[in-house]
Amino acid sequence: AVRSLVVANRPPAELKTRIESLEAVSSEAVQRYAAAHLGAAQRRLAVAGEARTFAAALRPLLPDAVTVGQDALDLERTDSLVRP
């Protein structure tokens, strides 16, 4: 959030105000947000690397895991990770 203000050439006073507002967020507020928005139903996991070196170990933990080849992966497109 702060970086976007710097990149957007916002005034220094606005940057200071933004930092202060971010620092004012309590750990309890972060926990509430995480509980509401980062549950298992909304969670997605990406593991990058040579699948042959770890896929067998992950399979018991993630039986529905989908392997996407590097040539087919486009993280800029949300539809590229949709199950076939």
Buried (B, 14 or more C-beta within 10 A) or exposed (E): EEEEBEEEEBEEEEBEEBEEEEEEEEEEEEEEEEEEEEEEEEEEEEEEEEBEEEBEEBEEEEEEEEEEEEEEEEEEEEEEEEEE
